Amino acid sequence: MGVEEKVEGKPNYSVPNLERGLMMIELLATQKGGLTLAEIIEALSITKTTAFRIVNTLIYKNYLQKNETTKKITLSRKLLTLGISSINEQSIVEASIDVMRALRDELKESVMLGTLLGDNGTILEQVASSYPVKLFVEQGTQFSIHSSVGGKSILAFLPEEEMHKIVDKQSFDRFTENTVVSKEIYKEQLKNVKKTGYAVDYGEDIQGINCVGAPIFNEHGYPVAAIWVTAPHGRLPSKDFDEKGRVVARYAKEISTKLGFID
């Protein structure tokens, strides 16, 4: 029996609808605002029946999501999370570590790098403070989204529909007397974060520990992570939030640029 030859670089065996599904995902990855079913059909030159079946299957499996008002189909948080997971320990950390050290050298405080995975945040990397008294957190440590500066920094810049979906699932547990436990107040805070470009944690997660952070964007302008400084409230009082917030945002922008983001 002879060996089958490959045609035009394709594998000997292929699954047409799987290929079309992957093409669809690749197409939507380039369209930040999403596409309608008709636009997908036109771009990929596939039949309406085939496109309908593939889209509905991917929505059912939570890889795509559809805005029922605009009819636009976009990549879901699940698929974006998978993508983030694949680059966490390489691209983001590698692009961030030197910038984090520079930020630590300027402000002397511990610098954290984190991202959102599922319903929690995760610490990817840290650079310790120059001071004898410092906060140390292990890589992989999870943090609550609603009480953390990392969570606020990322959520504020997510597409609005996606932000609401994540926030509405939060339990808003109280950790300190300053923890925000109201979804409405929290969403108002996110609006302010988006306006100023940085987020603050006024002892909301750990009593007496203040933080100031800013988002990191990938080449598509999607907030994939955040960096922040964390310190005892005596070294990082609320009166310094604006000054330090602008500094952190500047360093976060430097990392975003290294990831391909163009403002």
Backbone as JSON, one array per atom type, in Angstrom:
{
  "sequence": "MGVEEKVEGKPNYSVPNLERGLMMIELLATQKGGLTLAEIIEALSITKTTAFRIVNTLIYKNYLQKNETTKKITLSRKLLTLGISSINEQSIVEASIDVMRALRDELKESVMLGTLLGDNGTILEQVASSYPVKLFVEQGTQFSIHSSVGGKSILAFLPEEEMHKIVDKQSFDRFTENTVVSKEIYKEQLKNVKKTGYAVDYGEDIQGINCVGAPIFNEHGYPVAAIWVTAPHGRLPSKDFDEKGRVVARYAKEISTKLGFID",
  "N": [[0.85, -1.21, 0.0], [0.63, 2.16, -0.9], [2.02, 5.23, 0.42], [-0.02, 7.91, 1.4], [0.0, 11.09, -0.13], [0.58, 14.45, 1.01], [-1.48, 17.26, 0.35], [-0.93, 20.45, -0.81], [0.24, 21.19, 1.6], [-1.56, 20.45, 3.56], [-2.83, 18.26, 6.18], [-2.96, 14.62, 6.0], [-5.39, 13.71, 6.89], [-8.3, 15.48, 7.66], [-10.67, 17.6, 9.35], [-13.24, 19.17, 8.09], [-15.25, 21.01, 9.23], [-14.11, 21.53, 11.69], [-11.82, 22.85, 10.91], [-13.03, 25.09, 9.76], [-14.2, 26.18, 12.02], [-11.93, 26.89, 13.51], [-10.86, 28.76, 11.77], [-12.83, 30.67, 12.01], [-12.53, 31.47, 14.68], [-9.96, 32.57, 14.55], [-10.48, 34.68, 12.81], [-12.28, 36.27, 14.32], [-10.6, 36.98, 16.36], [-9.24, 39.07, 15.34], [-11.02, 41.06, 15.25], [-12.01, 43.35, 17.24], [-14.48, 44.49, 17.98], [-16.22, 42.51, 17.27], [-18.25, 40.43, 15.01], [-21.14, 40.11, 12.91], [-23.25, 37.25, 12.17], [-23.74, 37.21, 9.44], [-21.62, 38.74, 8.47], [-19.48, 37.12, 9.13], [-20.0, 34.91, 7.51], [-19.68, 36.08, 4.98], [-16.97, 36.87, 5.1], [-15.59, 34.44, 5.36], [-16.55, 32.91, 3.37], [-18.45, 30.75, 3.56], [-21.26, 28.5, 3.91], [-24.53, 29.54, 5.04], [-25.87, 27.72, 6.7], [-23.79, 26.05, 7.64], [-22.16, 27.93, 8.97], [-23.94, 28.83, 10.94], [-24.32, 26.5, 12.49], [-21.71, 26.0, 13.45], [-21.12, 28.37, 14.86], [-23.13, 28.34, 16.85], [-22.46, 26.0, 18.2], [-19.94, 26.7, 19.25], [-20.69, 28.83, 20.87], [-22.32, 27.48, 22.67], [-20.38, 25.91, 23.93], [-19.05, 27.83, 25.21], [-16.97, 29.27, 23.97], [-17.39, 31.31, 22.26], [-19.31, 34.36, 22.32], [-22.47, 36.05, 22.14], [-23.86, 39.19, 21.48], [-27.03, 40.04, 22.09], [-28.33, 42.34, 21.43], [-26.82, 43.89, 19.54], [-26.19, 41.85, 17.87], [-23.64, 41.06, 17.43], [-20.88, 38.84, 17.33], [-18.4, 37.65, 19.45], [-15.13, 36.75, 20.77], [-15.06, 34.74, 23.7], [-14.68, 35.13, 27.3], [-13.63, 32.77, 28.23], [-12.1, 31.71, 26.11], [-10.26, 33.75, 25.77], [-8.99, 33.65, 28.23], [-7.71, 31.18, 28.06], [-5.87, 31.83, 26.13], [-4.39, 33.79, 27.48], [-3.32, 32.23, 29.54], [-1.49, 30.7, 28.13], [0.55, 32.43, 27.6], [1.36, 33.58, 29.93], [3.67, 32.9, 31.59], [5.7, 33.44, 29.91], [5.67, 35.58, 27.63], [4.32, 37.86, 28.99], [5.45, 37.97, 31.62], [8.2, 38.01, 30.98], [8.31, 40.36, 29.51], [7.7, 42.14, 31.46], [9.36, 42.03, 33.77], [11.86, 43.52, 33.91], [10.87, 46.11, 33.77], [9.3, 46.16, 36.04], [11.29, 46.0, 38.0], [12.52, 48.44, 37.59], [10.45, 50.16, 38.32], [10.22, 49.45, 41.01], [12.72, 50.37, 41.89], [12.36, 53.11, 41.59], [10.13, 53.79, 43.24], [10.6, 52.33, 45.51], [9.02, 50.41, 46.67], [7.33, 47.16, 46.99], [6.57, 45.43, 44.0], [3.95, 44.07, 42.16], [2.77, 41.67, 39.77], [-0.07, 40.68, 38.09], [-2.9, 38.7, 36.93], [-6.22, 37.96, 35.63], [-7.85, 34.94, 36.16], [-10.39, 32.93, 35.52], [-12.68, 33.19, 38.16], [-11.06, 34.52, 39.91], [-8.09, 36.4, 40.78], [-4.61, 36.04, 39.88], [-1.3, 35.92, 41.05], [1.47, 36.58, 39.12], [4.14, 37.37, 39.11], [6.65, 39.0, 41.16], [8.46, 41.77, 42.55], [10.54, 42.44, 45.12], [10.31, 44.9, 47.76], [12.6, 47.61, 48.55], [12.78, 48.23, 51.15], [13.25, 47.15, 54.6], [10.92, 46.13, 55.85], [8.44, 44.49, 54.24], [5.91, 43.36, 51.91], [5.45, 40.04, 51.05], [4.53, 37.81, 48.53], [3.67, 34.64, 47.3], [4.32, 33.32, 44.01], [1.59, 32.49, 41.95], [-0.27, 32.74, 43.91], [-3.64, 33.37, 44.7], [-5.97, 36.08, 44.36], [-8.73, 38.04, 45.52], [-11.07, 39.42, 43.28], [-12.76, 41.67, 43.63], [-11.77, 43.13, 45.78], [-9.21, 43.85, 45.25], [-6.47, 45.75, 43.86], [-5.41, 44.9, 41.5], [-7.51, 43.48, 40.32], [-9.39, 45.56, 39.94], [-7.97, 47.21, 38.18], [-7.84, 45.74, 35.8], [-10.52, 44.96, 35.25], [-11.81, 47.42, 34.85], [-11.16, 48.18, 32.29], [-12.1, 46.27, 30.6], [-14.29, 45.11, 27.94], [-17.54, 46.49, 28.24], [-19.82, 44.79, 28.57], [-18.63, 42.36, 29.21], [-17.3, 43.04, 31.55], [-19.47, 43.6, 33.29], [-20.62, 41.07, 33.45], [-18.67, 39.58, 34.83], [-18.37, 41.03, 37.24], [-20.95, 40.87, 38.29], [-21.06, 38.27, 39.13], [-19.55, 38.16, 41.39], [-19.14, 37.67, 44.92], [-18.67, 39.63, 46.78], [-17.45, 39.66, 49.39], [-16.64, 40.8, 52.69], [-13.53, 41.9, 53.74], [-12.04, 43.75, 55.16], [-12.64, 46.78, 57.05], [-12.78, 48.62, 55.07], [-13.44, 47.37, 52.72], [-15.18, 47.26, 49.68], [-18.51, 46.44, 49.38], [-20.67, 46.69, 47.81], [-22.11, 46.25, 44.68], [-22.93, 48.27, 42.98], [-21.57, 50.56, 43.89], [-19.0, 49.67, 43.49], [-18.89, 49.38, 40.7], [-19.07, 52.05, 40.01], [-16.64, 52.89, 40.97], [-14.97, 51.6, 39.18], [-15.47, 53.04, 36.87], [-14.2, 55.4, 37.5], [-11.58, 54.5, 37.65], [-11.09, 53.89, 34.98], [-11.19, 56.44, 33.98], [-9.06, 57.82, 35.23], [-6.9, 56.14, 34.77], [-5.58, 54.56, 36.53], [-5.77, 52.38, 39.44], [-6.82, 52.09, 42.9], [-6.23, 50.64, 46.12], [-7.41, 50.93, 49.14], [-6.56, 49.68, 51.71], [-8.41, 47.62, 51.41], [-8.27, 44.93, 50.94], [-6.31, 43.83, 52.65], [-5.99, 44.87, 55.91], [-4.53, 47.97, 56.56], [-2.71, 47.84, 54.5], [-1.9, 49.41, 51.58], [-2.44, 49.9, 48.04], [-1.49, 50.71, 44.66], [-2.32, 50.56, 41.31], [-2.13, 49.66, 37.74], [-3.44, 48.92, 34.44], [-2.27, 46.43, 32.03], [-1.97, 46.18, 28.58], [-2.58, 44.07, 25.73], [-1.54, 43.52, 22.28], [-3.94, 43.91, 21.0], [-5.28, 45.74, 22.47], [-6.49, 44.75, 24.68], [-7.02, 44.27, 28.15], [-4.74, 42.42, 29.69], [-3.35, 41.97, 32.01], [-2.05, 43.34, 35.12], [-0.01, 45.72, 36.86], [1.17, 46.6, 40.12], [1.99, 48.62, 42.99], [2.62, 47.88, 46.38], [2.22, 48.59, 49.82], [2.77, 49.38, 53.36], [0.29, 51.48, 54.88], [1.4, 53.76, 55.98], [3.64, 54.32, 54.47], [2.58, 54.56, 51.99], [0.41, 56.6, 51.79], [-3.02, 57.75, 51.36], [-3.02, 60.31, 50.31], [-0.97, 60.33, 48.54], [-1.78, 58.81, 46.43], [-2.57, 59.72, 43.84], [-0.24, 60.83, 42.7], [1.55, 58.59, 42.81], [0.03, 56.81, 41.4], [0.05, 57.78, 38.77], [2.7, 57.36, 38.16], [2.91, 54.53, 38.29], [1.11, 53.88, 36.23], [2.51, 54.84, 34.05], [4.69, 53.1, 33.89], [3.3, 50.73, 33.47], [2.25, 51.22, 30.97], [4.58, 51.11, 29.51], [5.18, 48.39, 29.57], [2.95, 47.44, 28.19], [3.46, 48.49, 25.66], [5.68, 46.97, 24.97], [4.42, 44.6, 24.6], [3.17, 45.01, 22.26], [1.13, 46.85, 22.13], [-0.4, 49.76, 20.85], [-1.03, 52.95, 21.61]],
  "CA": [[0.0, 0.0, 0.0], [1.45, 3.36, -0.97], [1.79, 6.26, 1.42], [-0.77, 9.04, 0.85], [0.74, 12.34, -0.16], [-0.12, 15.64, 1.49], [-1.83, 18.19, -0.72], [-0.83, 21.86, -0.48], [0.62, 21.37, 2.99], [-2.6, 20.03, 4.48], [-2.62, 16.92, 6.7], [-3.63, 13.55, 5.26], [-6.77, 13.62, 7.36], [-8.75, 16.75, 8.21], [-12.09, 17.72, 9.69], [-13.6, 20.46, 7.5], [-15.93, 21.94, 10.11], [-13.16, 21.95, 12.71], [-10.99, 23.86, 10.26], [-13.83, 26.31, 9.62], [-14.35, 26.73, 13.36], [-10.67, 27.54, 13.86], [-10.78, 29.96, 10.93], [-13.77, 31.62, 12.58], [-11.9, 32.0, 15.89], [-8.85, 33.42, 14.11], [-11.08, 35.89, 12.25], [-12.84, 37.08, 15.41], [-9.48, 37.49, 17.16], [-8.76, 40.32, 14.73], [-12.15, 42.0, 15.23], [-12.27, 43.69, 18.64], [-15.9, 44.75, 18.21], [-17.01, 41.36, 16.87], [-18.88, 40.4, 13.7], [-22.44, 39.43, 12.85], [-23.18, 35.98, 11.45], [-23.67, 37.53, 8.0], [-20.27, 39.22, 8.19], [-18.61, 35.94, 9.21], [-20.27, 34.14, 6.3], [-19.07, 36.77, 3.85], [-15.51, 36.88, 5.23], [-15.04, 33.1, 5.23], [-17.15, 32.25, 2.18], [-19.06, 29.47, 3.94], [-22.72, 28.55, 3.83], [-25.23, 30.03, 6.23], [-26.16, 26.58, 7.57], [-22.54, 25.64, 8.27], [-21.75, 28.98, 9.9], [-24.9, 28.83, 12.05], [-24.05, 25.35, 13.34], [-20.42, 26.17, 14.11], [-21.24, 29.46, 15.83], [-23.95, 27.91, 17.99], [-21.69, 25.02, 18.97], [-18.9, 27.42, 19.99], [-21.36, 29.58, 21.93], [-22.75, 26.48, 23.66], [-19.2, 25.47, 24.66], [-18.52, 29.05, 25.86], [-15.79, 29.82, 23.32], [-17.85, 32.56, 21.67], [-20.48, 34.95, 22.96], [-23.23, 36.88, 21.21], [-24.61, 40.29, 22.04], [-28.36, 39.91, 21.5], [-28.78, 43.66, 20.96], [-26.09, 44.26, 18.32], [-26.01, 40.61, 17.09], [-22.21, 40.85, 17.2], [-20.3, 37.64, 17.93], [-17.03, 37.93, 19.87], [-14.47, 35.71, 21.57], [-15.52, 34.76, 25.08], [-13.66, 35.2, 28.34], [-13.0, 31.45, 28.34], [-11.07, 31.57, 25.08], [-9.22, 34.72, 26.05], [-8.26, 33.13, 29.38], [-6.81, 30.14, 27.55], [-4.77, 32.52, 25.46], [-3.57, 34.41, 28.52], [-2.6, 31.17, 30.24], [-0.41, 30.19, 27.3], [1.66, 33.38, 27.51], [1.63, 34.16, 31.24], [5.01, 32.71, 32.12], [6.68, 33.8, 28.91], [5.6, 36.95, 27.11], [3.97, 38.9, 29.94], [6.46, 38.06, 32.68], [9.46, 38.42, 30.39], [8.21, 41.77, 29.13], [7.42, 42.96, 32.64], [10.27, 41.93, 34.91], [12.8, 44.65, 33.96], [10.08, 47.31, 34.06], [8.92, 46.06, 37.45], [12.47, 46.35, 38.8], [12.72, 49.89, 37.47], [9.39, 50.77, 39.14], [10.63, 49.25, 42.41], [13.84, 51.26, 42.18], [11.88, 54.49, 41.69], [9.22, 53.99, 44.38], [11.17, 51.57, 46.65], [8.03, 49.49, 47.22], [7.13, 45.89, 46.29], [5.78, 45.53, 42.77], [3.28, 42.82, 41.82], [2.2, 41.48, 38.43], [-1.14, 39.69, 38.21], [-3.9, 38.62, 35.88], [-7.47, 37.32, 36.02], [-8.07, 33.6, 35.66], [-11.66, 32.49, 36.08], [-13.33, 34.12, 39.07], [-10.07, 35.08, 40.82], [-6.86, 36.91, 40.22], [-3.45, 35.21, 40.18], [-0.02, 36.6, 41.03], [2.39, 35.99, 38.15], [5.53, 37.69, 39.45], [6.78, 40.12, 42.08], [9.8, 42.28, 42.83], [10.45, 42.85, 46.52], [10.63, 46.26, 48.17], [13.94, 47.89, 49.04], [12.7, 48.44, 52.59], [13.32, 45.93, 55.41], [9.55, 45.65, 56.06], [7.83, 44.39, 52.91], [4.9, 42.31, 51.71], [5.92, 39.01, 50.14], [3.44, 36.92, 48.11], [4.17, 33.58, 46.42], [3.77, 33.23, 42.67], [0.45, 31.58, 41.9], [-1.25, 33.11, 44.94], [-4.86, 33.96, 44.15], [-6.51, 37.23, 45.08], [-10.12, 38.34, 45.2], [-11.16, 40.46, 42.25], [-13.46, 42.88, 44.04], [-11.06, 43.88, 46.81], [-7.8, 44.03, 44.86], [-6.17, 46.77, 42.86], [-5.21, 44.2, 40.24], [-8.84, 43.22, 39.76], [-9.98, 46.82, 39.48], [-7.21, 47.73, 37.03], [-8.19, 44.98, 34.6], [-11.97, 45.01, 35.01], [-12.24, 48.75, 34.39], [-10.87, 48.35, 30.87], [-12.71, 45.21, 29.81], [-15.55, 45.49, 27.28], [-18.53, 46.71, 29.3], [-20.65, 43.61, 28.79], [-17.81, 41.36, 29.88], [-17.08, 43.53, 32.91], [-20.7, 43.4, 34.07], [-20.81, 39.63, 33.66], [-17.73, 39.15, 35.86], [-18.69, 41.71, 38.5], [-22.24, 40.39, 38.8], [-20.86, 36.95, 39.72], [-18.76, 38.28, 42.61], [-19.9, 37.6, 46.17], [-18.38, 40.85, 47.51], [-17.19, 39.39, 50.8], [-15.94, 41.87, 53.38], [-12.26, 41.48, 54.33], [-11.65, 44.79, 56.12], [-13.7, 47.79, 57.17], [-12.8, 49.43, 53.86], [-13.82, 46.57, 51.56], [-16.42, 47.65, 49.0], [-19.4, 45.29, 49.32], [-21.8, 47.05, 46.96], [-21.79, 46.16, 43.26], [-23.17, 49.56, 42.35], [-20.46, 51.44, 44.25], [-17.81, 49.1, 42.86], [-18.92, 49.73, 39.28], [-18.76, 53.48, 39.92], [-15.19, 52.99, 41.15], [-14.34, 51.17, 37.92], [-15.57, 54.16, 35.93], [-13.16, 56.36, 37.87], [-10.32, 53.88, 37.27], [-10.95, 54.07, 33.53], [-10.99, 57.87, 33.73], [-7.74, 58.24, 35.7], [-5.86, 55.26, 34.23], [-4.99, 53.75, 37.6], [-6.7, 51.96, 40.49], [-6.26, 52.13, 44.25], [-6.76, 49.74, 47.16], [-7.2, 51.63, 50.41], [-6.71, 48.71, 52.78], [-9.67, 46.9, 51.18], [-8.01, 43.49, 50.94], [-5.58, 43.59, 53.9], [-6.03, 46.07, 56.73], [-3.27, 48.66, 56.73], [-1.88, 47.71, 53.3], [-2.45, 50.16, 50.46], [-1.88, 49.54, 46.74], [-1.85, 51.52, 43.51], [-2.0, 49.73, 40.14], [-2.59, 50.08, 36.42], [-3.58, 47.79, 33.52], [-1.34, 46.13, 30.94], [-2.76, 45.8, 27.41], [-1.88, 43.34, 24.68], [-1.52, 44.21, 20.99], [-5.31, 44.2, 20.57], [-5.87, 46.69, 23.38], [-7.24, 44.01, 25.71], [-6.28, 44.28, 29.42], [-4.37, 41.03, 30.01], [-2.7, 41.88, 33.31], [-1.89, 44.62, 35.8], [1.07, 45.8, 37.84], [0.83, 47.51, 41.19], [2.89, 48.71, 44.13], [1.9, 47.6, 47.62], [3.03, 49.04, 50.95], [2.01, 49.8, 54.54], [-0.38, 52.77, 54.61], [2.27, 54.86, 56.4], [4.57, 54.63, 53.37], [1.77, 54.83, 50.8], [-0.85, 57.2, 52.25], [-3.98, 58.06, 50.3], [-2.7, 61.6, 49.7], [0.02, 60.08, 47.48], [-2.32, 57.89, 45.42], [-2.58, 60.28, 42.48], [1.15, 60.93, 42.23], [2.1, 57.26, 42.59], [-0.79, 56.17, 40.37], [0.55, 58.23, 37.48], [3.99, 56.69, 37.96], [2.64, 53.12, 37.97], [0.48, 53.84, 34.91], [3.56, 55.08, 33.05], [5.44, 51.85, 33.75], [2.38, 49.74, 32.89], [2.19, 51.54, 29.54], [5.83, 50.64, 28.91], [5.02, 46.94, 29.36], [1.97, 47.29, 27.11], [4.15, 48.78, 24.41], [6.53, 45.8, 24.68], [3.53, 43.51, 24.15], [2.63, 45.35, 20.94], [0.01, 47.8, 22.2], [-0.16, 51.1, 20.35], [-2.07, 53.81, 22.18]],
  "C": [[0.88, 1.25, 0.0], [1.08, 4.35, 0.12], [1.08, 7.44, 0.77], [0.07, 10.3, 0.9], [-0.11, 13.47, 0.41], [-0.35, 16.58, 0.33], [-1.78, 19.61, -0.19], [-0.57, 22.07, 1.02], [-0.41, 20.95, 4.0], [-2.31, 18.62, 4.99], [-3.37, 15.89, 5.87], [-5.1, 13.45, 5.63], [-7.15, 14.95, 8.0], [-10.24, 16.7, 8.48], [-12.54, 19.1, 9.23], [-14.25, 21.45, 8.45], [-15.05, 22.4, 11.27], [-12.25, 23.04, 12.15], [-11.75, 25.18, 10.14], [-14.02, 26.99, 10.98], [-13.09, 27.47, 13.81], [-10.47, 28.82, 13.04], [-11.67, 31.07, 11.5], [-13.17, 32.29, 13.82], [-10.77, 32.95, 15.52], [-9.37, 34.74, 13.54], [-11.56, 36.81, 13.36], [-11.75, 37.66, 16.3], [-8.94, 38.81, 16.62], [-9.83, 41.4, 14.74], [-12.57, 42.31, 16.66], [-13.75, 43.87, 18.93], [-16.81, 43.61, 17.81], [-17.59, 41.5, 15.48], [-20.25, 39.75, 13.81], [-22.25, 38.11, 12.1], [-23.03, 36.23, 9.95], [-22.26, 37.97, 7.61], [-19.26, 38.07, 8.23], [-18.75, 35.1, 7.94], [-19.59, 34.76, 5.09], [-17.54, 36.69, 3.9], [-14.89, 35.51, 4.97], [-15.58, 32.33, 4.03], [-17.65, 30.85, 2.5], [-20.57, 29.62, 3.92], [-23.33, 29.01, 5.14], [-25.48, 28.89, 7.21], [-24.91, 26.14, 8.34], [-22.11, 26.65, 9.33], [-22.64, 28.98, 11.14], [-24.58, 27.7, 13.02], [-22.75, 25.51, 14.13], [-20.5, 27.24, 15.2], [-22.02, 29.01, 17.07], [-23.24, 26.87, 18.84], [-20.64, 25.72, 19.83], [-19.49, 28.29, 21.1], [-21.78, 28.62, 23.05], [-21.57, 26.03, 24.54], [-18.44, 26.65, 25.29], [-17.21, 29.57, 25.26], [-16.11, 31.13, 22.61], [-19.01, 33.09, 22.48], [-21.15, 35.9, 21.97], [-24.0, 37.96, 21.95], [-25.98, 40.31, 21.35], [-28.91, 41.24, 20.98], [-28.14, 44.01, 19.62], [-25.94, 43.09, 17.36], [-24.54, 40.33, 16.77], [-21.72, 39.63, 17.98], [-18.84, 37.94, 18.24], [-16.45, 36.72, 20.59], [-14.92, 35.85, 23.01], [-14.35, 34.89, 26.04], [-12.91, 33.87, 28.45], [-11.85, 31.32, 27.35], [-9.92, 32.54, 25.33], [-8.37, 34.28, 27.24], [-7.28, 32.05, 28.96], [-5.61, 30.77, 26.88], [-3.82, 33.17, 26.45], [-2.72, 33.36, 29.22], [-1.39, 30.71, 29.45], [0.78, 31.14, 27.24], [2.07, 33.95, 28.86], [3.09, 34.1, 31.63], [6.08, 33.06, 31.11], [6.56, 35.28, 28.55], [5.36, 38.0, 28.18], [5.04, 39.06, 31.01], [7.78, 38.56, 32.12], [9.45, 39.9, 30.0], [8.12, 42.69, 30.34], [8.55, 43.05, 33.66], [11.24, 43.11, 35.01], [12.08, 45.95, 34.31], [9.66, 47.31, 35.52], [10.09, 46.44, 38.37], [12.73, 47.85, 38.77], [11.69, 50.64, 38.31], [9.73, 50.63, 40.61], [11.76, 50.2, 42.78], [13.38, 52.7, 42.35], [11.04, 54.72, 42.94], [9.64, 53.24, 45.64], [10.22, 50.52, 47.23], [7.93, 48.2, 46.39], [6.22, 46.1, 45.09], [5.24, 44.16, 42.42], [2.79, 42.84, 40.37], [1.15, 40.39, 38.55], [-2.09, 39.73, 37.03], [-5.16, 37.98, 36.43], [-7.55, 35.96, 35.36], [-9.35, 33.07, 36.31], [-12.25, 33.57, 36.97], [-12.37, 34.77, 40.06], [-8.91, 35.69, 40.05], [-5.71, 35.99, 40.62], [-2.18, 36.04, 40.07], [0.92, 35.86, 40.09], [3.85, 36.2, 38.54], [5.53, 38.83, 40.46], [8.24, 40.53, 42.18], [9.72, 42.91, 44.21], [10.9, 44.28, 46.75], [12.08, 46.39, 48.62], [13.96, 48.07, 50.55], [12.77, 47.11, 53.35], [11.95, 45.29, 55.64], [8.84, 45.67, 54.72], [6.79, 43.29, 52.88], [5.43, 41.32, 50.68], [4.77, 38.06, 49.83], [4.0, 35.9, 47.13], [3.55, 33.69, 45.03], [2.65, 32.2, 42.66], [-0.59, 31.86, 42.96], [-2.46, 33.77, 44.29], [-5.32, 35.14, 45.0], [-7.94, 37.49, 44.62], [-10.2, 39.53, 44.25], [-11.73, 41.76, 42.8], [-12.7, 43.73, 45.04], [-9.62, 44.22, 46.44], [-7.62, 45.11, 43.81], [-5.92, 46.13, 41.5], [-6.53, 43.92, 39.54], [-9.47, 44.47, 39.2], [-9.3, 47.32, 38.2], [-7.63, 47.05, 35.74], [-9.67, 45.14, 34.25], [-12.42, 46.34, 34.41], [-12.07, 48.92, 32.89], [-11.36, 47.2, 30.0], [-13.89, 45.77, 29.03], [-16.66, 45.52, 28.32], [-19.37, 45.48, 29.6], [-19.89, 42.54, 29.55], [-17.55, 41.75, 31.33], [-18.28, 43.27, 33.79], [-20.9, 41.91, 34.4], [-19.91, 39.11, 34.8], [-18.1, 39.74, 37.22], [-19.97, 41.15, 39.12], [-22.13, 39.0, 39.44], [-20.11, 37.0, 41.06], [-19.64, 38.27, 43.85], [-19.7, 38.83, 47.04], [-18.29, 40.62, 49.02], [-16.41, 40.55, 51.42], [-14.68, 41.31, 54.04], [-11.74, 42.47, 55.36], [-12.8, 45.79, 56.19], [-13.8, 48.66, 55.92], [-13.21, 48.67, 52.61], [-15.15, 47.06, 50.98], [-17.29, 46.41, 48.84], [-20.65, 45.57, 48.5], [-21.37, 47.0, 45.5], [-21.93, 47.51, 42.58], [-22.02, 50.53, 42.64], [-19.18, 50.97, 43.55], [-17.76, 49.48, 41.38], [-18.64, 51.22, 39.07], [-17.26, 53.69, 40.09], [-14.47, 52.62, 39.86], [-14.4, 52.28, 36.87], [-14.47, 55.18, 36.21], [-11.77, 55.83, 37.51], [-10.06, 54.1, 35.78], [-10.65, 55.52, 33.19], [-9.56, 58.29, 34.08], [-6.6, 57.41, 35.12], [-5.16, 54.43, 35.28], [-6.04, 53.43, 38.66], [-6.01, 52.01, 41.85], [-6.96, 51.11, 45.15], [-6.4, 50.38, 48.49], [-7.45, 50.67, 51.57], [-7.98, 47.89, 52.65], [-9.49, 45.39, 51.22], [-7.32, 43.07, 52.23], [-5.52, 44.89, 54.68], [-4.63, 46.68, 56.87], [-2.33, 48.58, 55.55], [-2.57, 48.42, 52.14], [-1.74, 49.78, 49.16], [-2.34, 50.54, 45.67], [-1.41, 50.75, 42.27], [-2.57, 50.28, 38.85], [-2.6, 48.87, 35.48], [-2.46, 47.67, 32.51], [-2.18, 45.61, 29.77], [-1.92, 45.0, 26.42], [-2.0, 44.12, 23.36], [-2.9, 44.58, 20.49], [-6.01, 45.21, 21.48], [-6.7, 46.05, 24.47], [-6.41, 43.97, 26.99], [-5.96, 42.85, 29.89], [-3.77, 40.87, 31.39], [-2.67, 43.26, 33.95], [-0.62, 44.56, 36.65], [0.64, 46.79, 38.91], [1.93, 47.52, 42.25], [2.03, 48.51, 45.38], [2.81, 47.93, 48.8], [2.16, 49.33, 52.17], [1.46, 51.2, 54.32], [0.48, 53.96, 55.02], [3.24, 55.27, 55.32], [3.84, 54.95, 52.08], [0.41, 55.37, 51.24], [-1.75, 57.59, 51.08], [-3.67, 59.39, 49.61], [-1.68, 61.46, 48.57], [-0.52, 59.22, 46.34], [-2.22, 58.45, 44.01], [-1.17, 60.34, 41.91], [1.71, 59.55, 41.9], [1.32, 56.52, 41.5], [-0.32, 56.53, 38.97], [1.87, 57.55, 37.13], [3.78, 55.24, 37.55], [2.03, 52.99, 36.58], [1.51, 54.03, 33.8], [4.37, 53.8, 32.81], [4.58, 50.75, 33.13], [2.28, 49.95, 31.38], [3.44, 51.05, 28.82], [5.76, 49.14, 28.63], [4.04, 46.68, 28.22], [2.61, 47.49, 25.75], [5.02, 47.59, 23.99], [5.7, 44.62, 24.2], [2.87, 43.83, 22.81], [1.49, 46.33, 20.93], [0.43, 49.17, 21.7], [-1.32, 51.98, 20.79], [-2.58, 54.8, 21.13]]
}
